[in-house]
């Protein structure tokens, strides 16, 4: 199920795959600059959770204009994988290259910058281990 207001943004170079019985909450963002794979029985709560596959940090740091012909060399992309049976709370940001393993929970208001192990809960900015779930 995909709720209203969900936006797919980016250059469309990636594929977005969503597994069975998964849910994308209201007003969330999926970045199509690289592949996003969402497993089975995944709930990504809304509002305002974003899965970002690109970063413009290098553009800003090197004064590269948004319309520069060479901007892609300063705008790296990397896919996101969320395995089966994962809950992601509202108002989270998952950054490029992150793998969220099965049976894990990302608490609301979390910035995920590193991979999340299976069977744990993480939370905070940046995400830190909270507790083991299984």
C-alpha positions as CSV (number, residue, x, y, z in Angstrom):
1,X,0.0,0.0,0.0
2,X,1.3,3.4,-0.9
3,X,-0.4,6.4,0.8
4,X,-1.2,9.7,-0.7
5,X,1.4,12.4,-1.1
6,X,4.3,9.9,-1.6
7,X,6.8,11.5,-4.0
8,X,9.2,9.7,-6.2
9,X,12.0,12.2,-7.1
10,X,15.4,12.1,-8.7
11,X,16.7,11.4,-12.2
12,X,15.0,8.0,-12.6
13,X,18.3,6.1,-13.1
14,X,17.3,3.6,-10.4
15,X,14.5,1.1,-9.9
16,X,12.2,1.1,-6.9
17,X,11.1,-2.4,-5.9
18,X,8.5,-2.9,-3.1
19,X,7.8,-6.4,-1.7
20,X,4.5,-8.0,-0.6
21,X,2.4,-6.6,2.2
22,X,4.6,-3.5,2.5
23,X,3.4,0.0,3.3
24,X,4.8,3.4,2.4
25,X,3.2,6.1,4.6
26,X,1.8,9.5,3.7
27,X,4.0,12.2,2.3
28,X,7.2,10.1,2.2
29,X,10.0,10.6,-0.4
30,X,11.6,7.9,-2.5
31,X,14.7,9.0,-4.5
32,X,15.0,7.3,-7.9
33,X,18.7,8.3,-8.5
34,X,19.7,4.7,-7.6
35,X,18.0,1.4,-6.7
36,X,15.7,1.2,-3.7
37,X,14.7,-2.3,-2.6
38,X,12.1,-2.7,0.0
39,X,11.4,-6.2,1.2
40,X,8.2,-8.0,2.3
41,X,6.2,-6.9,5.4
42,X,8.0,-3.5,5.6
43,X,6.2,-0.5,7.1
44,X,7.7,2.9,6.4
45,X,5.6,5.3,8.5
46,X,4.8,8.8,7.5
47,X,4.8,11.6,7.4
48,X,8.1,12.9,6.1
49,X,10.3,9.8,5.9
50,X,12.8,10.0,3.1
51,X,15.0,7.5,1.4
52,X,17.8,9.5,-0.3
53,X,20.0,7.8,-2.9
54,X,22.1,10.8,-3.7
55,X,24.0,13.5,-1.9
56,X,24.7,17.0,-3.1
57,X,27.3,17.7,-0.3
58,X,30.2,17.7,-2.7
59,X,28.4,20.1,-5.0
60,X,27.9,22.6,-2.2
61,X,31.5,22.2,-0.9
62,X,32.9,22.8,-4.4
63,X,30.5,25.6,-5.5
64,X,29.1,23.5,-8.4
65,X,25.9,25.1,-9.8
66,X,22.7,22.9,-9.9
67,X,22.7,23.1,-13.7
68,X,26.4,22.4,-14.3
69,X,27.2,19.9,-17.0
70,X,29.6,18.0,-14.7
71,X,27.4,18.1,-11.6
72,X,26.9,14.3,-11.6
73,X,30.6,13.8,-10.8
74,X,30.0,15.9,-7.7
75,X,26.7,14.2,-6.8
76,X,27.4,10.5,-5.8
77,X,24.5,8.0,-5.7
78,X,24.1,4.7,-4.0
79,X,21.2,2.4,-3.5
80,X,19.2,1.6,-0.3
81,X,18.1,-1.9,0.7
82,X,15.5,-2.5,3.4
83,X,15.1,-6.3,4.0
84,X,12.0,-8.1,5.2
85,X,10.0,-7.4,8.4
86,X,11.3,-3.9,9.1
87,X,9.5,-1.0,10.7
88,X,10.7,2.6,9.9
89,X,9.1,5.3,12.0
90,X,7.9,8.6,10.7
91,X,10.2,11.6,10.1
92,X,13.2,9.5,9.4
93,X,16.0,9.9,6.8
94,X,17.8,7.0,5.3
95,X,20.9,8.0,3.5
96,X,22.6,6.6,0.4
97,X,24.2,3.1,0.6
98,X,22.4,2.0,3.7
99,X,21.3,-1.6,4.3
100,X,18.6,-2.2,6.9
101,X,18.6,-5.9,7.9
102,X,15.5,-8.0,8.6
103,X,13.5,-7.8,11.8
104,X,14.9,-4.4,12.8
105,X,13.2,-1.2,13.9
106,X,14.2,2.4,13.1
107,X,12.6,4.6,15.7
108,X,10.8,7.8,14.6
109,X,12.9,11.0,14.0
110,X,16.1,9.0,13.2
111,X,18.9,9.7,10.7
112,X,20.3,6.4,9.4
113,X,23.8,6.9,8.0
114,X,25.2,3.4,8.6
115,X,23.9,-0.1,8.1
116,X,21.4,-1.5,10.6
117,X,22.0,-5.0,11.9
118,X,19.2,-7.6,11.9
119,X,17.0,-7.8,15.0
120,X,17.8,-4.5,16.7
121,X,16.2,-1.1,17.3
122,X,18.1,2.1,16.4
123,X,17.2,5.7,17.0
124,X,18.5,9.2,17.2
125,X,20.6,11.5,15.0
126,X,22.7,9.8,13.9
127,X,21.1,6.4,14.5
128,X,22.5,4.5,17.5
129,X,21.8,1.0,18.9
130,X,18.9,1.1,21.4
131,X,18.2,-2.6,22.1
132,X,18.2,-6.1,20.7
133,X,14.7,-7.3,19.6
134,X,15.3,-11.0,18.8
